[in-house]
Amino acid sequence: MKPNLPVLRHISLSADNTFGIAAVADAFMEISDAAQLAALADDPQWSAMPRLILGGGSNLVLSDQIPRLVLKMTGKGIAISGEDADYVYVTAQAGERWHDLVRWTLAQGLGGLENLSLIPGTAGAAPVQNIGAYGLELKDVFSHLEAWDFASRAVRRFTLEECCFAYRDSIFKQAWKDRAAILSITLRLPRRWTPKLAYADLQKYFAGRDLATLSATEISDGVVQIRQQKLPDPAVVGNAGSFFKNPVVSAAQHAELQQAFPALVSYPAGEQFKLAAGWLIDQCGWKGQALGAAGVYHKQALVLVNLGGATGADIRALAQKIQQDVQQRFGVLLEPEPVFV
């Protein structure tokens, strides 16, 4: 027997995106397992409709109307799924909140995810943009994932290499965008854990402490404190976290910028340099400013916020104005992290 297809029509997504944009989906369905996706594939009405795969909605800027079938991944469950001499493998279903997964691993005595604490969103959405913070990226602890392939109408396994992870990017934002619905992810956490504390904010926060004695849970608690001090709570002020990627420039361009702007904030990235996007925006005078109902957070210029009633068009207009100002002053084009739908 085929499972029910409880597709809802004309559903508000205001509670399903962290910007709090009052978007309306033409069709909406919660997905907890692959059987439901298989049933959708067999249904001529829904299989023909354009799709939007939705996790926690923390990396989206939605339009007022979404003429798609929105599939919200809600599968739950976290378990240790394997072990070897070097790693413990943890599998989480796509609908698990990412921070809940981090805290679950810490409760099991497993370190490795603490630097990624309090990142909004779900486990299933984490690979899409290769989430990262405080010197760690998802790819550093990733083993594999399982996803439903709408083209072959089957579950497919993706290895680390097949995900093509890059800075805030993956195959799921590129060639496999809207083709795959991630069902679960499996992470590999080291048996011999060592803390990653090279990031400047962590060094500052734990100054005076014996870093060798810090536990993974203590580091997680510190990351939570740092994030809460710098970033607004989406439940209070609508936002999608860091809105722009930190741009990467050549050594030659970096040298020119450093000569023109001696206070330039940047970091080596191999043979290139990564610029602090927040600093660039701040230098253009945008911190704490607004354009209509969309604004720039007063504590962190990298965060755009919904000041009340902002639409996706409002957020886009503000982002474009910031891009224009930064490019005009520094010759650098900022690239948004969120996906515009």
ABEGO torsion letter per residue (X at the ends): XBBBBBBBBGBBAAAABAAGBBBBBABBBBBABAAAAAAAAABAAAAABBBBBBBAGAABBBBABBBBBBBBBABBEBBBAEBBAABBBBBBBAABBAAAAAAAAAAAGBBGAAAABGBBEBAAAAAAAGBBBGGBBAAAABABBBBBBAAAGBBBBBBAAAAGBBBGBBAAABAABGABBBABBBBBBBABBBBBAABAAAAAAABGBBAAABBAAAAAAAAAAAAAAABBBAAABBBAEBABBBBBBBAAAAAAAAAABAABBBBBBEABBBBBAAAAAAAAGABGBBBEABBBBAABAABBBBAEGBBAAAAAAAAAAAAAAAAAAAGBBBBBABBBX
